[in-house]
Amino acid sequence: MSKNIDPNLLFTFEPFRIWFTTSHTTKRKMHVQKELGFGTKTMSKIWGDQFPMRSDIIAKICLTYDLKLDQVMRMRTKDEIEKLKESLD
């Protein structure tokens, strides 16, 4: 990765959001928040791809819903990062 890439842009919770919209029983964010025991700030960070994120938060998502790490988050490609950077400018 290039040294000038903001590390906060490297990762995304997109896989978890896809799982949520396709597989969660109620598809209601407030139910996920309650099931995980997370506060509103943590939920906002997940839905908005705001990092850093503590590893225990990521682990709790994996363990609660029996998901693998790649079903919760992934690393963005260089092209995705560049497009995201352009949209933020």
C-alpha positions, 0 to 999 in steps of 0.5 A: 500500500502507498504511504499516502493512503489514510489508514482509516480508509483501508477497511470497510464493514460492507460484508457485515452490512450485506449479511445484515440486509440478506440474512439477519432475521429482522433486518432492523439495526436496533435489533442488532444493536441490542443483540450485540450490546453496542452503543449508538456511537459504535453502531454509527461507526460500523454503518459509516466505516469509521475507524479505528475500531477495537478488535473486541467489537469485531470479535463480538460481531463474529461470535454473536452471528457465527461469522468469519472475519471476511464476512464482517469486514474486508480491506478495500482495493486501491481503486476503491480507496482512490474513488473514496478519496476523490469523493471526500475532496 
